[in-house]
Amino acid sequence: MNWVTNPMNQIAILCGVLGIGMLGSLTLWISTKMDVRAVKKALDGYREATEAKIEELRAGLEKAAEAMKTTAAPATAPVAAGPLSVQGLDLTNRTKALRMARRGEPVGSIAASLGVAQEEIELLLKLERLLEVPAA
């Protein structure tokens, strides 16, 4: 037990422990640097692949834009003359039509009072019936 109390041995043990600690720290630092380098290399690869894909998409968009410029614009469809209204069903008319239908008014009466086509009212009521959620 005397060798532990000897100051020279204590200094040697302390230096050995510190040396092992320093060696371990150096090893961790080097492995961390290697990991960071590997991650950076992978990110650079992803970045290059992404930039290449962006350029490919950009070229495709430019080609599509050129194709659209060179093709003739399609003729507009003629407007059908008939009972269809110009106004249509906006949110206010839609609400009015649903209220009138809930009161039991016929579809023809609703269409006439709102100034829209009877087919529009029928479609609105069909959609409303499909979207109704049964009360639980």
Secondary structure, DSSP 8 states (H G I E B T S, - for coil): -HHHH-HHHHHHHHHHHHHHHHHHHHHHHHHHHHHHHHHHHHHHHHHHHHHHHHHHHHHHHHHHHHHHHHS----------SS--SS---HHHHHHHHHHHHTT--HHHHHHHHTS-HHHHHHHHHHHHHH-----
